[in-house]
Amino acid sequence: MPGVRCPICETDSGGGYAVGDAALYVCPGCGGYRLAGTASTLLETGRLPKPTPEQFRDLVKRKRGTSTDYPVITSGDLGG
C-alpha cells in the first residue's frame, strides 16, 4: 500500500493518520514527527512559508532531543 506524502519534502512516507490534533508522518528524509493541525492548514494555504527539508529535519531533530516520541511541530516552531 502506498504511503502518504510528507507535507514538507513531498517524499512518500508512512503515517498520515491523526493523533489528537496532529497528523503523524514517518518520512525517510525529514524523520518521524507529528504536525499540528493549525501548522498543516497554514502550510497548505500558503499562509506559513514551507521550510526547506534541511531546516525542517534540523527542527525535528532538535525538538525530539533524546526522546523516543515523535515531536509535535507547531506553527510557532515554523515561525507562524
HELIX and SHEET records of a PDB file:
HELIX    1   1 GLY A   37  THR A   45  1                                   9    
HELIX    2   2 PRO A   53  ARG A   64  1                                  12    
SHEET    1   A 5 VAL A   4  ARG A   5  0                                        
SHEET    2   A 5 ASP A  12  VAL A  19 -1                                        
SHEET    3   A 5 ALA A  22  CYS A  27 -1                                        
SHEET    4   A 5 GLY A  31  ALA A  36 -1                                        
SHEET    5   A 5 VAL A  72  ILE A  73  1                                        
END                                                                             
